[in-house]
């Protein structure tokens, strides 16, 4: 068995910002970070998910989680937004998912 120090990036794209100049306050994502840390940090991924934990599959799983949370946060603030999740296993390898099947 071997391990990775995964990195996750969340990209949110909108056509507008609030009066401060934010799409959203990053602190509103703290709960998502806590969920990811509790579920994945220092864990064998095969033991915590019911799918093959490739970077691609993790990006899609995280996209579903983040998208559901962002809908609650952003639906009253923006007409539309785009979301891309990037997952890195190493500094040179990335996978992404943008909600398209």
Secondary structure, DSSP 8 states (H G I E B T S, - for coil): ------EEEEEEEES---TTS-SS-GGGGHHHHHHHHHHHTTS-HHHH-SS---HHHHHHHHHHHHHHHHHHHHTTT-S-EEEEEEEEEETTEEEEE-S--
